[in-house]
Amino acid sequence: MGHRPRDRTAPDGLVVVDKPAGMTSHDVVARVRKLAGSRKVGHAGTLDPMATGVLLVGIERATRLLGHLALTDKTYDATIRLGISTITDDAEGEVIASTDASAVSDDAIRAGVRILTGDILQRPSSVSALKVDGVRAHVRVRAGEELDLPERPTRVSLFEVHDIRREGLLIDIDVTVECSTGTYIRALARDLGSALGVGGHLTSLRRTRVGAFGIELAHPLAELEQSFAFEPLGKVVAAAFGRIEVDEITADSVLHGGQIPVPANCFGAVGIYGPDGAVLSLAEPRGEIMAALVVFS
């Protein structure tokens, strides 16, 4: 991990932030811009203001990786409340229906969770960041439009129930979800409640992993303000995608757009490193050659 005094040139690297509740992902990026002394800062995988946990923030050349890092699987800890539906499918939205959920059995809850595990079709929340005719869905909804977004395939590889708590007419369920990119945890809460006939919404959400980067690597903003820490670019690429090394002549070719043959046992995106240990590019197999996804010139 790198540590950068504030008077040096902005680093190429990834800051793994433990986002606090109440801040937008854009708010976090703005804070990191100041700490890093760079305007070239972005994030991978938006977290709603109520959500906490792992937010990947790229600085300088690492911003070129963000689109690829956002496509990796993610893990969340969440609490689902049965008996109340909201317009946003989470605790921040207006309540649109309340139902007595006390008669829903633990077995019915676990059966509903099993149905929502595996390869499923999911309708994104109407207040998501998805764009409809160029305008984000949540902007249209808050302007008074009614949207019915189409279902799309997603994968929930783990949907595990840890605790079921009954409080009067309501039921709170603590869960862990491992899922593919594009999965909405609040939509899972909505769909579980709908399947059980009582409605449901998300009351808490904490992202504990994005691809290779877990919560154990994450830093609260207050900690970063005291000691700015980041994962160097070369380490990030190797951790997320693996690495292959090339000689000096090949390295020069890669930096100038040259292509290399696919190495043995290479089946996905991988970092290409020069003999000095510097990362040159991120590339993936296409036919018999490695096609560059990003070149770090």
N, C-alpha and C positions, 0 to 999 in steps of 0.2 A: 504494500500500500504506500502511496506517495503522500508526503506532507509538504505543503507549499507555503513559504512565507508570503505575505500579501504583496510585497514589493517586487516580486518576480513576474516574468512573462506568464500569461495564462497557460495552464497545462492542457495537454491532450489527454483526456481521461473521462472516467465515469464516476459520478458521485452517487452512491446508493443511499438515498434519503429515507428516513423513517418519518413519513409525512404525518403531521398532527391533524386531528379533526378540526374542521372549521376553515381550513385553507383550501383553495383550489390548487390544482397542479400548476397552473400558470403563476400563482402566487409564489410557489416554491421555486420555480424557474427564476423569477425576478430576484429572489433572495440569493440564489446561487450565482446569478450574474454578478452581483455586487461582491460576493465573497471571492469569486474566481478572477475578478477584474477582466471579464470578457463579455461581449454582447452575443457571442456565438455560443448559445446555450439552449438546449431543448430537452424534452422529456419523452420517454417511451411508455405508452399505456396509461391513459388518463385515470386518475382516481377522483371520485366525487368528493365534494367538501366534507361530507360526514365520514368518509372512509379514512383509515389510517394505514400505515405500513409502507411496504417497499415501493418506492418511486425511483426509477432510473433516470438520472439527469446527466446528459452528455455535454462535454465542454470541447470547443474547438473541433479538431478532426473526429473526435468520438461522436459528434452529432451525426456523422454519416452512417453510423451503425444503428441509430435509434429505430429506424423503420424495420430493421431485421430483428433487433432485440424484442420489439413489441410483438412479433409473431410467435414467440415461444410460449410454452405452457405456463400456467400460473397456479398458485395455491392461495386459498383464502380461508380464514376463520370467520364465521358469521353467526348471527342470531336471527332466526326467523320467528315472527309473531303470527300465530294463527288466530283468526277471529276479526281482524281489521284489514280492510283494503284501502290503499291510498292511490291518488292519481299518479304518483311517481313510483309506486311499488316500493318505496322506502319511507323512513320516518320523517323525511323532510317535506313530504307532500300532504295535501289536504285529504282528510278521511272521506271516502266516498261510500263506505258500507261497513257496518258492524254486525257480527253474528255470534251467537253463543257457540263456542268451540269446545265446550267442556265435555261433550259426549264423544269426541274423536278419540279413539283408542291409540295407545302406543303402537300396536301392531299395524293399524291403518296408516299411521305416520310413516313407519318404516317401509311399508309396502309402497306408499306414494313416492318415497325417496328412491326406491329401487327402480321405479318406472322412469324416473328422471335421470338415471345413470346410464352411461354408455353413449352411443351415437344417437342423438336426438334432434328433433326440429324445434327451434326456439324462436318465438316472436320477440324481438327486442322491445324493451320498454319504450313507450311513446316519448319519453323525455330523455332519450339517449342522445349522444353526440353524432349519431348517424345523419348524413345529409340526405334530404329529400328535395329534388330539383334545385340543388345547390344551397339549400338553407338547412341548418341543423334542426333535427326533429324537435328538440326541446324549445327552440325559439318559436317554431310554428305552434306548438301546443300552448305555450304561454301567451301567444297572441290570440288564442281562442279557437284555433283549428282543432278538428278531431282527426287523428291519424290512426290508421290501422296498418302498421308496418308488416310486410310479408315475413313468414317464417323462413329461417335459414338453418342449414345443418351446423351442428356444433358437437363437441365431444366432452362429456363429463366423465373423466376416468375414475374419480373417487367422489362420492357424496356420502359422507360418514356422519352419523348422528352420535354426539357425545353425551347429550343430556336433554331431557324433556322435563320442563317445569310448568306446573299448572298454577295459575293465579286467577281465581274466580272464573270468569267466562273465557279467559284467554289462555293460550299455551305458547310458551317460548321454547324454541329448539336451538341448541348450540350445535353447529355443524362445521365440518371441514370439507372444502371442495377443491379438487384438482381438476383443471379444465383447459381446453384449448383456447387460443386467442379468440376474442369476439363473443365469449360466453358472458351473459349478464347474470350475476348472482341474484340481483333483485328480481329478475324475471323467473329464476328458479323458485324464489320465495312466493311470488305471485302464482305461479303454476301449481306449486304444491298446495297452496291454500285453495285454489280453484278446484283441483282434483278432489280435495277432501270436502268440498262444498261449503267452506266457511270463510274463504278469502284469506289472504296472507300478505305480509310485507316484510321488508328487511329492517331490522332495528339497529344492527351494528355490522360493520365490515372491516376486516383487517387483512391486507394482503401480506402474506408471509414469504412469498417467493415469486420471482419473475425469471424463468429459465434457470440459469446457473447461480442466480444471485438471491440468497436467502436473507431473512430478517437479521440473522447473526452478523451480517456485513453492513447493516444499515445504521446510519448516524442521525440522531435528532438534529434539527437545525441549530438549537442552542449549543450543542457540542461542536458543530461545524464552525460556528462563529468564534469559538475559543481556539480550535485547532482544525484547520481546513484539511480534510483527508479525501483522497480520491484513489480510484483504481487506475493505474496507467493503461494506456491504450493497448499495448501489446499483451498485457495480462488479461484484459477484458476479452479480447478476441480469442485468445487461447482457452479461456474458461468457458466461453459461450459456444465456441465452434470447433475447438481443437486447432492443431497446427501442423504444417509441413514445412520443412526447411529446404532451401535451394542454394546453389552456389552463386558466386558473385556475378558471373556472366548472365545466368538466368534471372537473378534479381534485377539487374539493369534492364533486361528485356521486359520483365513484369511491370516495372515502373513506367515503361514507355508503351504499354498496351499490348505487349507480346503475350502469347498464349502458351501454356505448357500442357503436356499430356496428363491425363488423369492418373494419379498415383494408385498403386494397389490398395484395395480396401478403403477407398474414398467414396462415400455414398451421399454426401450432403455438403453444405457450405463449410469451408475451412479457411483458416488464416494461413497465408503464405509469408514465410519469414526469411530474411536474408541471413548470410553467414555471421553478421554482427549482432543478430538477435532482434533486429528491428522488424516490425510488421510492415509488409509491403502492400498487401491487399487481402480482401475477402473474396473468395471465388467458389464456384460450385461446378460440378461436372455437367457438361452438355455434350452428349455424344462422347467423343474420345479426347476432348480438350477441357481445360478448366476455364470457364468464362468468368471474368471479373464482375463482381457485384459492386465493389468499392475498391478504388485504388488510393492509397494513402501517399500521394506524391509529396 
